[in-house]
Amino acid sequence: MTLRREIRRLGLDLEDLFYLTNAVKCWPAGTARSGGAPTNRSPRRSEAARCRPFLLAELALLRPRVVVAVGAVAARAILGTPVRFPDDHGRRFRVDAREVIVVLHPANASRHRSVWPHYRASLLALFAELARAAGFPVVEATAALVERQGRYLVTRRGPGQPGSGSWEFPGGKREAGESLEACLSRELREELGVESLVGARAAVVPVAVDGHPVVVHFFRATLLGRVAPREGQPVRWTTPASLGRLPLLPADREVAARLGAKSALRARRSARGGGARDRCP
């Protein structure tokens, strides 16, 4: 359900993008409860190994460009070698001229604290990338969360632009063949006349613009110089609390709300004398 829910945020269903199959072709029944149905369990390696020739035959007939292996059983069946979760979540391999992407199974993701806070965002980012590569009208954009002394950099859209007068975290649309990080660096250079270091992805937010899905990837970023707006657009350094009072674009408004909530939580913990251990936004 988690996989299906995330891809539906793009206006797609799993079957629109993927052919769905299983590494093990039969139900691995467990020990029967007293007077009830057999319990469920994970497939044994021997069961997966016996089914692997059928899986490989499927792949040979379908010839997919990308295979997404969900969970350790599927990853091992495709790769022929074990993977280590959560460390290998999102890792990419080349197998028989096709790309294989392994992801942590949703049923296990919540058990791994290092992955869970951004797990759904990582799935959405992957689905957006694959949908765009498959020709679906998904636009990807980037935005920078630049923080200095507790304030975030936002810019205002000028006349004639979509959302004119709205404030946003600086960024722009991804071009063909461009990585998300390269896109954001280019946009900051073109719009604000400043070089940057792009850090970790902080959030992924889908929105609809004129009925078409747009996925905005928010990254932490550090500016390597002074901001010099190239288009004369207003810029402002704003506290998380004040962000919520600005007329922000929809995706930016969602992230600003998260930043405001984190800031308020830190303030409450500080007032009680406790430390804050936040993952943001």
PyMOL commands that set and color helices and strands:
alter all, ss='L'
color gray80, all
select helices_A, chain A and resi 2-8+14-17+45-62+72-79+106-109+116-133+180-192+240-243+250-272
alter helices_A, ss='H'
color red, helices_A
select strands_A, chain A and resi 29-32+38-40+66-70+92-95+98-103+139-145+147-148+151-156+167-168+171-173+196-209+212-223+235-238
alter strands_A, ss='S'
color yellow, strands_A
deselect
rebuild
show_as cartoon
